[in-house]
């Protein structure tokens, strides 16, 4: 059975919207796109290269898929694991509005996403990776379908934008399995799903 991992960039106040550029996602009048760019140092690049060495498939939300599909097929490099893996491995995009996908190797999951992703994990051996796709990630976390979260926390507060852990998220416990900090100040934490939270009292 496969494992599903999520690699997510967030600000200190939990925003994940439009990390890569000002025009990436302006939904809700968001004006702070590109907030990760000043922190993209060699340490950050090395971590991302290591992440992309491992997948056997990718799972993406519609918006992230469209951003990736508009960029990575034009920047293929067989010596770089990021474009080479994205362009060559199977890709699954969860969307009820996307009816076709031109990026080679893409399958659209357009029905019951929870059921489809559960089946995908059951028939896959290895790591299925999600990148970004915050809305989809929240839906899957509500059903304990994400096994590992790589949370890259950037040292910036924006005060507005879509947040990964919004009000109403399912209470969930994780095990903290790895941590490092890049030279530019990105705190990279890895968490493994552990189930429901435990509670106590200091009284």
C-alpha positions as CSV (number, residue, x, y, z in Angstrom):
1,X,0.0,0.0,0.0
2,X,1.3,3.5,-0.9
3,X,1.9,6.4,1.5
4,X,0.6,9.9,0.7
5,X,2.9,12.8,1.7
6,X,2.1,16.5,1.6
7,X,4.9,19.1,1.1
8,X,3.4,22.5,2.0
9,X,4.8,26.0,2.2
10,X,3.2,28.2,4.9
11,X,3.8,31.6,6.5
12,X,4.0,32.0,10.3
13,X,0.3,32.8,10.4
14,X,-0.5,29.7,8.3
15,X,-1.1,31.1,4.9
16,X,-0.3,28.9,1.9
17,X,-1.8,30.9,-0.9
18,X,0.3,31.9,-4.0
19,X,3.8,31.1,-2.6
20,X,5.5,31.3,-6.0
21,X,4.5,34.5,-7.7
22,X,2.2,37.6,-7.6
23,X,-0.1,36.2,-10.3
24,X,-0.2,32.6,-9.1
25,X,-3.5,33.0,-7.1
26,X,-5.2,36.3,-6.5
27,X,-8.4,34.8,-5.2
28,X,-10.2,37.0,-2.6
29,X,-8.0,39.9,-3.6
30,X,-4.8,38.4,-2.3
31,X,-1.9,40.7,-3.0
32,X,1.1,39.0,-1.4
33,X,1.9,36.3,-4.0
34,X,5.5,35.3,-4.2
35,X,6.3,35.4,-0.5
36,X,8.6,32.4,-0.6
37,X,10.9,33.7,-3.3
38,X,13.3,35.8,-1.1
39,X,14.0,32.7,1.1
40,X,14.8,30.2,-1.7
41,X,18.5,29.5,-0.8
42,X,20.7,26.4,-1.4
43,X,19.4,24.6,1.7
44,X,15.8,25.0,0.5
45,X,16.8,23.7,-2.9
46,X,18.6,20.7,-1.5
47,X,15.6,19.7,0.6
48,X,13.2,20.0,-2.3
49,X,15.6,18.0,-4.6
50,X,15.7,15.3,-1.9
51,X,11.9,15.2,-1.7
52,X,11.6,14.8,-5.5
53,X,13.9,11.8,-5.5
54,X,11.3,9.6,-3.8
55,X,7.8,9.7,-5.5
56,X,6.2,7.1,-7.7
57,X,3.2,9.4,-8.5
58,X,1.8,12.8,-7.8
59,X,-1.7,13.9,-6.5
60,X,-2.6,17.6,-7.1
61,X,-5.6,19.9,-6.7
62,X,-6.9,21.6,-9.8
63,X,-5.3,25.0,-9.2
64,X,-1.9,23.6,-8.3
65,X,-2.1,21.2,-11.3
66,X,-2.8,24.1,-13.7
67,X,0.1,26.1,-12.3
68,X,2.5,23.1,-12.6
69,X,1.2,22.1,-16.1
70,X,1.7,25.6,-17.4
71,X,5.4,25.6,-16.2
72,X,7.1,22.3,-15.8
73,X,6.6,20.7,-19.3
74,X,8.5,23.8,-20.7
75,X,11.4,23.3,-18.3
76,X,12.2,19.7,-18.5
77,X,15.8,18.6,-17.5
78,X,16.7,14.9,-17.2
79,X,19.4,15.8,-14.7
80,X,17.0,17.6,-12.4
81,X,14.7,15.3,-10.4
82,X,12.0,18.0,-10.0
83,X,11.0,18.5,-13.6
84,X,12.0,15.0,-14.7
85,X,9.8,13.3,-12.1
86,X,6.9,15.7,-12.6
87,X,7.0,15.2,-16.4
88,X,7.5,11.4,-16.4
89,X,5.5,10.0,-13.4
90,X,1.8,9.5,-13.2
91,X,-0.2,12.5,-12.1
92,X,-3.6,12.5,-10.6
93,X,-5.6,15.7,-10.3
94,X,-8.7,16.0,-8.1
95,X,-11.3,18.2,-9.8
96,X,-15.0,18.2,-10.6
97,X,-14.6,21.0,-13.1
98,X,-11.5,19.9,-15.1
99,X,-12.8,17.6,-17.8
100,X,-9.5,16.9,-19.6
101,X,-5.8,17.2,-19.0
102,X,-3.1,17.7,-21.6
103,X,-0.1,17.1,-19.5
104,X,1.2,13.7,-20.3
105,X,0.5,11.0,-17.7
106,X,-2.4,12.8,-16.1
107,X,-5.6,11.2,-14.8
108,X,-8.5,13.3,-13.6
109,X,-10.2,12.2,-10.5
110,X,-13.7,13.7,-10.9
111,X,-16.0,11.7,-8.7
112,X,-15.7,10.8,-5.0
113,X,-12.2,12.1,-4.2
114,X,-11.9,10.3,-0.8
115,X,-12.9,7.0,-2.4
116,X,-10.6,7.6,-5.4
117,X,-7.6,8.5,-3.3
118,X,-8.2,5.6,-0.9
119,X,-8.1,3.3,-3.9
120,X,-5.1,5.0,-5.4
121,X,-3.1,4.4,-2.1
122,X,-4.3,0.8,-2.0
123,X,-3.0,-0.1,-5.5
124,X,0.2,1.9,-5.3
125,X,3.6,0.8,-3.9
126,X,5.7,3.8,-2.8
127,X,5.3,7.4,-2.0
128,X,2.5,9.5,-3.7
129,X,3.3,13.1,-3.3
130,X,1.1,16.2,-2.9
131,X,2.6,19.6,-3.3
132,X,0.6,22.7,-2.4
133,X,-3.1,21.9,-3.1
134,X,-4.2,23.2,0.3
135,X,-7.9,22.8,-0.3
136,X,-7.5,19.2,-1.3
137,X,-5.1,18.6,1.6
138,X,-7.7,19.8,4.1
139,X,-10.3,17.4,2.6
140,X,-8.0,14.4,2.7
141,X,-6.8,15.2,6.3
142,X,-10.4,15.1,7.4
143,X,-10.3,11.4,6.5
144,X,-6.7,10.6,7.7
145,X,-5.5,10.0,4.2
146,X,-2.3,12.0,4.4
147,X,0.4,10.0,6.2
148,X,3.3,12.5,6.2
149,X,3.4,16.3,6.2
150,X,6.5,18.3,5.3
151,X,5.7,21.7,6.7
152,X,8.0,24.5,5.5
153,X,7.4,27.5,7.7
154,X,8.7,30.8,6.2
155,X,9.6,33.7,8.5
156,X,6.9,36.0,7.3
157,X,3.4,37.0,8.4
158,X,0.8,38.2,5.8
159,X,-2.4,38.6,7.8
160,X,-4.6,37.4,4.9
161,X,-4.9,34.5,2.5
162,X,-6.0,30.9,2.5
163,X,-4.8,29.0,5.6
164,X,-4.0,25.3,5.7
165,X,-5.4,24.6,9.2
166,X,-8.6,26.7,9.1
167,X,-11.3,26.7,11.7
168,X,-13.2,23.4,11.8
169,X,-10.3,21.2,10.8
170,X,-10.5,17.7,12.3
171,X,-8.5,17.3,15.5
172,X,-5.5,15.2,14.7
173,X,-2.3,14.2,16.4
174,X,1.1,13.8,14.7
175,X,4.6,12.6,15.5
176,X,7.4,15.0,14.9
177,X,10.0,13.1,13.1
178,X,12.5,15.6,11.6
179,X,13.5,19.3,11.8
180,X,16.0,21.5,10.2
181,X,16.4,25.2,9.4
182,X,17.7,26.7,6.2
183,X,20.2,29.5,6.1
184,X,17.5,31.9,5.1
185,X,15.3,31.0,8.1
186,X,12.8,28.5,6.7
187,X,11.9,26.0,9.5
188,X,11.3,22.6,7.9
189,X,9.3,20.1,10.0
190,X,8.2,16.6,9.2
191,X,5.2,15.0,10.9
192,X,3.7,11.5,10.7
193,X,0.0,10.9,11.3
194,X,-0.5,9.5,14.8
195,X,-4.3,9.5,15.2
196,X,-6.5,11.5,17.5
197,X,-5.2,14.0,20.1
198,X,-4.8,13.0,23.8
199,X,-5.9,15.4,26.5
200,X,-5.0,16.0,30.1
201,X,-5.0,18.6,32.8
202,X,-2.3,20.5,34.8
203,X,-4.5,20.8,37.8
